[in-house]
Amino acid sequence: MSTSLDTGTVRIISGEEEHVASNYSPLPVVISRGEGVWVTDVEGKRYLDLLSAYSALNFGHGHPAILAAAHEQLDRLTLTSRAYHNDQLGLFAAALADLSGKDLVLPMNTGAEAVETGIKVARAWGYRVKGIAPDAATIIVADGNFHGRTTTIVGFSDDPTARDDFGPYAPGFVRVPYGDASAIEAAIDEHTAAVLIEPIQGEGGVIIPPEGYLRAVREMTTKNNVLFLADEIQSGLGRVGTTFACDREGVVPDVYLLGKALGGGILPLSAVVADRDVLGVIRPGEHGSTFGGNPLASAVGLRVVEMLASGEFQERATALGAHLEEKLRELVGNGVTGIRVAGLWAGVDIDPAVGTGREIAERLLARGVLVKDTHGQTIRIAPPLVIRATEIDWAVEQLKHVLGA
């Protein structure tokens, strides 16, 4: 722990270390306030947030319109369970269905819940619609995937940190190389119910598949009567300059899995969105959640969808993402070995000669910039979509400095 931290900060961090399970390795900073793209720690130091809680804060900390929706609903009704109707869920579902061009919305809470729900829907569809033999349905997934950390999901991960020592694992998944459409086609057989992929792999380091990959997946799944499930939990809702990452190739999957930014950075909200011939296979009592579709989350989600419907945030992500890419490209060969940029989302590979991804993140922390490392040598940059070009410039200058330090 850094000796520059004051006794209050040390006490707070020590309290976490003593009483919070060690399932994360956070940077040594204690945040107490946030506004827009900036956060402030308990010592009063400000930081530019370039992580956005893994895209959950696409609209920044405390966006006034989202806060207003939450405050208004807090005074009225927060939870009923789905045992009753509430006056917000239908409005939210209709708006999200319209935004996505689909018929039905199944609301959940976390991204992992959305993925688990998508898996159940795909299997039920496989048995009830496609006619796959009982308990024989399979789902094709990709190497390098990150769909969450439930026991089912980590069972088809190839990341040993996520997977090791949590078995036995659920059967029914076939893993193929990411970005290789022909490998998916070769893996499809009479038992295949769905293909589940991230249009862009976020946790992997913003891994962007080859041009045409998503179109090929769409074509082969349609041809073989297989569902295409797109995990847009990190990549969707404006992050890459389009409403959904699949829009970059003009592709519409059978099922959208959404989360993170859908809750406006205020509370967990996720959803499975599909047409009636797919999502309609779920019957009353077969799946649910006490908090899924609660009126508070629905009111917040409705405001988020209304904001996305204007197109403003998608346009900002496109323009500012191009600006970010231009600035980052200047660093390639100067402490950076490669970059990958999609909208306001970038993976930056750090030259081992200047440090690990974690070391660069810690150096940036000391200069007032928050990023997070992944897979050893990569840092991810995903600022709130309300960031300004001048703030991007300043952040890249700090990165340039620590690379040369």
ZAKOLKE-688342 format. One record per residue (C-alpha): residue in one letter; x, y, z. Coordinates in steps of 0.05 Angstrom, whole numbers, plus 32768, in hexadecimal, padded with zeros to 4 digits. Layout:
AXYZ ...
This chain:
M800080008000 S801B80457FEE T8038806C8029 S801A80AC800A L7FD580988021 D7FBC80BC805F T7FA68097809E G7F5C809D808B T7F68807D8048 V7F9380478067 R7F5D8038809A I7F2780318064 I7F5280048038 S7F687FDC8075 G7F1F7FD28087 E7F127FB68042 E7F4E7F888046 E7F377F6E8089 H7EED7F65807C V7EE07F628031 A7EEF7F22800C S7F2A7F297FDD N7F077F1F7F9B Y7F257F5F7F7E S7F687F807F7F P7F557FCA7F7C L7F8480047F71 P7F9780277FB3 V7F6580607FAF V7F25806C7FD6 I7EF080917FAF S7EBC80B97FD4 R7E9B80E57FA0 G7E9080E77F55 E7E7581187F22 G7E77810F7ED6 V7EBB80F37EC3 W7EDD81067F04 V7EE080E47F48 T7EFD80FD7F8A D7F1E80D27FC0 V7F1880D9800B E7F558106800C G7F3681377FDB K7F6081237F9E R7F3C81217F5B Y7F4580EC7F26 L7F2D80E57EDE D7F0680A47EDA L7F19807E7E9B L7EFA803D7EB1 S7EB080507EBA A7EA580137EE6 Y7EB17FE67EAA S7E7F800E7E80 A7E4980117EB6 L7E55805C7EBA N7E4E806C7E70 F7E2880AC7E82 G7E5880C07EB8 H7E5380C67F03 G7E1180E37F1B H7DF380F77ED8 P7DBD812A7EEB A7D86810B7EBF I7D9280C57EDA L7D9680DE7F22 A7D5581037F19 A7D3280C47F01 A7D4D809D7F3D H7D3B80D27F70 E7CF580D87F56 Q7CEA808D7F58 L7D0A80857F9D D7CD380B07FBA R7C9C80867F99 L7CAC803B7F96 T7CEC80127F93 L7CD97FC97F95 T7C9C7F9C7F8C S7CBB7F5C7F71 R7C9C7F407F32 A7C627F247F5C Y7C3F7F657F48 H7C427F957F0E N7C647FD87F18 D7C5980187EF1 Q7CA1801E7ED8 L7CB47FDA7EBC G7C857FDC7E80 L7C9E80227E6C F7CE7800C7E72 A7CDC7FCB7E4C A7CB77FEE7E13 A7CEE80227E0C L7D267FEE7E0D A7D027FC17DDC D7CF97FFD7DAD L7D4380117DB3 S7D597FCA7DA2 G7D247FBA7D6E K7D0D7F7D7D95 D7CCB7F667DB3 L7CDA7F517DFA V7D057F637E35 L7D167F367E70 P7D327F637EA7 M7D687F4B7ED8 N7D9C7F6D7F03 T7DE47F5C7EF3 G7E077F4C7EB2 A7E167F057EC8 E7DCC7EFB7ED6 A7DBC7F127E8F V7DEE7EE07E73 E7DD27EA87E9E T7D8C7EBB7E87 G7DA27EBB7E3F I7DBF7E757E47 K7D7D7E5C7E64 V7D557E7D7E2C A7D837E5F7DF7 R7D7D7E197E14 A7D317E1F7E1B W7D2C7E387DD4 G7D587DFF7DBC Y7D2B7DCB7DDC R7CE77DEA7DD2 V7CEF7E0A7D8E K7D2A7DEA7D6A G7D1D7DA47D84 I7D617D937DA2 A7D607D527DC9 P7D577D5C7E15 D7D957D727E3B A7DBF7D717DFB A7DC07DBC7DEA T7E037DDE7DE1 I7E187E267DDC I7E567E3D7DB6 V7E817E717DD9 A7EC47E927DCA D7F0A7E8D7DE5 G7F1C7EC97E10 N7ED37ED47E24 F7EBC7EF87E62 H7E727EF27E70 G7E737EF57EBC R7E897ECB7EF7 T7E517E9A7F09 T7E647E517F0B T7E437E437EC8 I7E667E7D7EA6 V7EAC7E717EC1 G7EA67E297EAB F7EAC7E3E7E62 S7EE27E737E6F D7F2A7E677E5C D7F447E987E90 P7F637E6D7EC8 T7F587EA57EFB A7F0E7EA47EEE R7F087E587EE5 D7F387E317F0F D7F1E7E0E7F4E F7ED57E1E7F42 G7EC07DDD7F20 P7E9E7DAF7F11 Y7E867DD77ED6 A7E447DD67EB0 P7E487DB07E6E G7E2A7DC87E2D F7E5C7DFC7E15 V7E8B7DF97DD9 R7EC47E2B7DD7 V7EE37E437D95 P7F167E797D83 Y7EFC7EC07D87 G7EF77EE57D45 D7EF77EA57D1B A7EB27E9D7CFC S7EC67E5D7CD8 A7ED57E3D7D1B I7E8E7E4C7D32 E7E717E2F7CF3 A7E9A7DF07CFC A7E827DE87D44 I7E387DED7D34 D7E127DAB7D34 E7DCC7D917D42 H7DD47D9F7D8C T7DE87DE87D86 A7DB47E187DA3 A7DDC7E597DA2 V7E1C7E7E7D97 L7E2D7EAD7DD1 I7E637EE27DC3 E7E797F287DD6 P7E797F547D98 I7EB87F727DB8 Q7EDC7F4F7DF1 G7EE47F827E28 E7F057F5D7E61 G7F347F3E7E2E G7F507F847E20 V7F1E7FA27DEE I7F297F6B7DBB I7F077F7E7D7A P7EF87F457D4A P7F087F497D00 E7ED97F717CD3 G7EA17F447CBC Y7EA47F147CF6 L7E617F287D14 R7E407F267CD0 A7E5B7EE07CC4 V7E427ECA7D09 R7DFD7EE67CF9 E7DFB7EC47CB5 M7E107E7F7CCE T7DE37E807D0B T7DA87E927CE0 K7DB97E5D7CAD N7DC07E277CE2 N7D837E3B7D0C V7DAF7E4E7D47 L7DA57E8B7D75 F7DD87EC37D75 L7DE07EDF7DBC A7E087F207DC0 D7E257F317E04 E7E237F7D7DFF I7E297F887E4A Q7E6A7FAF7E45 S7E697FC27DFB G7E217FD87DF3 L7DF980177E02 G7E24804A7DE0 R7E6A80367DF5 V7E8580277DAF G7E62805F7D8A T7E2480387D79 T7DEA80237DA4 F7E027FDB7DA1 A7E467FC17D8C C7E247F937D5A D7E0C7FD37D36 R7E547FDD7D1F E7E497FA67CEC G7DFE7FB17CE2 V7DEF7F707D06 V7DB27F617D31 P7DBA7F257D5F D7D807EFA7D77 V7D8E7F0D7DBF Y7DAE7F4B7DDE L7DCC7F417E24 L7DD07F867E44 G7DE67FA27E87 K7E187FD27EA8 A7E0780157E87 L7DBD80027E87 G7DBB80137ED1 G7DD880597EC5 G7E10804E7EF6 I7DDE80507F2F L7DC780087F39 P7DCD7FC47F19 L7D9E7FB97EDE S7DA47F867EA6 A7D767F6A7E71 V7D6E7F347E3E V7D4D7F517DFF A7D327F267DC6 D7CF67F1B7D9A R7CB97EF57DB2 D7CCB7EB57D8B V7D0A7EAF7DB6 L7CFD7ECF7DF9 G7CB57EB77DF9 V7CCD7E707E09 I7CD47E847E52 R7C957E747E79 P7C7C7E907EBC G7CA37E727EF6 E7CDE7E597ECD H7D0B7E957ED9 G7D097ED27F04 S7D2A7F037F34 T7D0F7F277F71 F7D307F687F5C G7D2E7F5F7F11 G7D027F947EF2 N7CF97FBA7F33 P7CDA7FFF7F2B L7D1880267F40 A7D4580027F0E S7D0F80087ED9 A7D0980537EE2 V7D54805B7EDD G7D58802C7EA1 L7D2080527E7E R7D4780937E86 V7D8780727E6B V7D6180577E2E E7D43809C7E21 M7D8880BB7E23 L7DA380877DF2 A7D6980917DC3 S7D8180D87DB4 G7DC280BD7D96 E7DEB80F27DBA F7E1680C27DE1 Q7E2480957DA5 E7E3B80D37D7E R7E6880E97DB7 A7E8780A47DBC T7E9580A37D71 A7EB580E87D6E L7EDB80E57DAF G7EF0809E7DA2 A7F1180B37D61 H7F3480EA7D88 L7F4B80B87DBD E7F6580887D88 E7F8D80BF7D66 K7FAE80D27DA8 L7FBD808A7DBD R7FDA80797D79 E801280AB7D87 L8028807E7DC1 V8031803F7D98 G807B80307D98 N8085805D7DD4 G8074802F7E0D V803680147DEB T80387FD67DBD G7FF27FDA7DA2 I7FAD7FF97DAA R7F667FE57D9A V7F2F80197D9A A7EE480157D90 G7EC080557D9F L7ED4806D7DE5 W7EF280297DF7 A7F3B80197DF0 G7F6A7FE07E00 V7FB27FF97E07 D7FEA7FC47E08 I80247FDB7E33 D806C7FCB7E1F P80877F9D7E56 A80C77FC67E55 V80A180007E76 G80777FD87EA7 T803A7FAC7EAF G7FF47FC37EA5 R7FEA7FC77EF0 E80297FF07EF9 I801380227EC4 A7FCE80267EE5 E7FEF80367F28 R801C806B7F08 L7FDF808B7EE7 L7FBA80897F2A A7FF280B47F48 R7FE680E67F10 G7F9B80E97F19 V7F8380B87EE3 L7F5D80787EF2 V7F63803C7EC3 K7F657FF17ECF D7F937FBB7EB4 T7F7F7F787E97 H7FA57F3B7E80 G7FE87F557E99 Q7FFF7F877E65 T7FBF7FAA7E50 I7F9A7FE57E6D R7F537FF67E5A I7F3A803C7E4D A7EEE80467E50 P7EDD808C7E68 P7E9580A47E73 L7E7880BA7E31 V7E7181017E4D I7EBD810B7E4D R7ED981467E26 A7F1181457DF3 T7F3D81707E20 E7F36813D7E57 I7F4A81067E28 D7F87812E7E14 W7F9B81387E5C A7F9380EE7E6C V7FBE80D97E31 E7FF3810A7E46 Q7FF580E97E8A L7FFB80A57E69 K803380BF7E3D H805780D87E7C V805280967EA3 L8068806E7E66 G80A780977E65 A80B1809B7EB0 
